[in-house]
Amino acid sequence: MRLNYLFIALIFFLNCEDKQTSKENENTISKDSIVETSKSKPKKKKKPTSEYPVLTDDNAMDFFLEYDKEHKENKVRITTDFGTIDILLYDKTLFHRSNFIYLTKRKYFDGTQFYRVVKNFVIQGGSSDDYNIAKRRRKIGHYLLPPDTKRGFTHKRGAVSMPSSEIENAYKLASPFQFFIIQRPGGADYLDGDYTVFGEVTDGMDVVDKINAVETDEGEWPLQNVYIRKVEIIE
């Protein structure tokens, strides 16, 4: 009889151990499941926002008015395939000077071209048929600059001026991405009052002459591209 009691007690003890082991196993699986489900999904990286506003006809003038207060530089150097051209930008033509400095600092002009050459008259730069330049423009914005022609500056030889937009343009609003340099000896005073002179060449007119001498097609585009490798601010 005593043996029977011992046998029953042994079976009860073993059953208890099996249940305890089973509970531990359940707890372990449950714990692992919690850890697995609690893993957070990686967060998507936010696209960096530009520190520059996209300029439009509505905000460009206010932007350049403020920009002028902190960015007073007025000398730039254009590096071309034929050499360098140094330019002094006029402080009196505030919006045009600020615009040119702004585009220079944003490296807009780097890789553009002197895309129009008229013999014994002018070389015109700041554009290109490269898709990347068009993409660069879109990032900067779409805007025009008002004329500023009553400062006493004339289209003398070496004058730097801004062409009107190609769109129908009764008010001669200027295309901010382009500029032209008068190459003609004696200048082109008949342009005064129609286009804004906002600077002058101080060194490198020999380079302007070399560019003006290149062969062009019927559309006045050089047969061999004349690149503006970079435009930089100088002291």
Summary of the structure (lengths in Angstrom):
residues: 235
radius of gyration: 35.6
end to end distance: 112.9
largest distance: 134.7
contacts: 642
relative contact order: 0.18
helix: 34%
strand: 24%
